[in-house]
Amino acid sequence: MHIIENDNAEVKKTLVLNPSEAWEIVEHLQHQIKEGRESIEIAIEYDK
């Protein structure tokens, strides 16, 4: 996974994922949705 800097005011960062990384996020979201969460949070750590 890597991050692309973006000058668009609405999009601060763009994540570029390989398919397995993307699937991890999908599974994480599915799990939170199935739990009936009212809001879903995704925290992404990266080195600058």
N, C-alpha and C positions, 0 to 999 in steps of 0.2 A: 504494500500500500504506500502510496506517496501523495503529497498534497501539492496542488498547483495554486500559486498566488493568483488572485483574480481582482482586477480593478473595478469590476461591477459593484456598485454600492450595495446592491441587494444580496450579492453572493460574496462572502468574504474568503471562503476556501472551497476548493473543489477536491474531493477525494477520488483517487484513481485506484481501483481495487482489481485484484485478480479474481477469477470466478469463485475460488474457495473462500476468500475474504468476504466477498459480497454475500455468499450463502450463509456465512456465520451471522451477518447482520440480519438477513431475512429470518433465520431461525430464532434469533434473539427477539425480533419484533413479534413473530408468531407466538412465542411463549408468553410475552407480556400481554398480547391481545387476548389469548386464551384465558389468562388469569383475570381478565375483566378490569384491567387497570384503566383509570380515567385519563391518565396521561402517560406518555411513553417517553423515556429519556434515553439518549444515546450519548455516552461520554467517549470521546476519542482522544487518546494521548499520543503525542508525537513530539519529536525533537525538532527544535527550530533550526 
